[in-house]
Amino acid sequence: MKSSVIRSLVIFAAGAGSATVVAGLYPPIEEISPQQFLKDSTKLLAQVERLGSYVGSTKDGRIGIYTNEVIGACVPMPPLPKWPANAVDGRSLDLGLAMIGTLNKAYLAGEEQPVYVLGKCRPYAKGE
C-alpha cells in the first residue's frame, strides 16, 4: 500500500512537471470574440489577396513577383466585377495563399531572400 501511494505521488509529480514544461513552450492565447475574429480575418483576407495580385510564381521555395499590381499586362484593366461585401478576387487570393505557404517553407529551409522580381508587368494572358 505504501509503495502504491509513493508511486502515485511520483507519477503525479512527473505529470505536473511535464504539463508545466509544455505550458511554457506555448505562448498564452488571448480570448477572442466572434466579432473580433471576423474583423481580423476579413482584414487578413484583404491583405493576402492584395499581396497575391503581385505573385507570378511560387516554385522551389521561391516567390517570383511582378512589381506592378495590375492583373493583366500593363494596360488599363477592365473594371472588376462587383463583389459582395468583404469578398475578394479568388484568383489573387489563391496566389496569395500559395505565396504564404511557400514563404513559410522557405523560412523553414533557411532561405534568406525567397522573393525575386519577375518583371514590372505580367505578360499577356495566353490561350490554353
Beta strands, then each sheet from edge to edge (+ up, - down):
strand 1: 55-59
strand 2: 62-66
strand 3: 115-119
sheet 1: 1+ 2- 3-
end
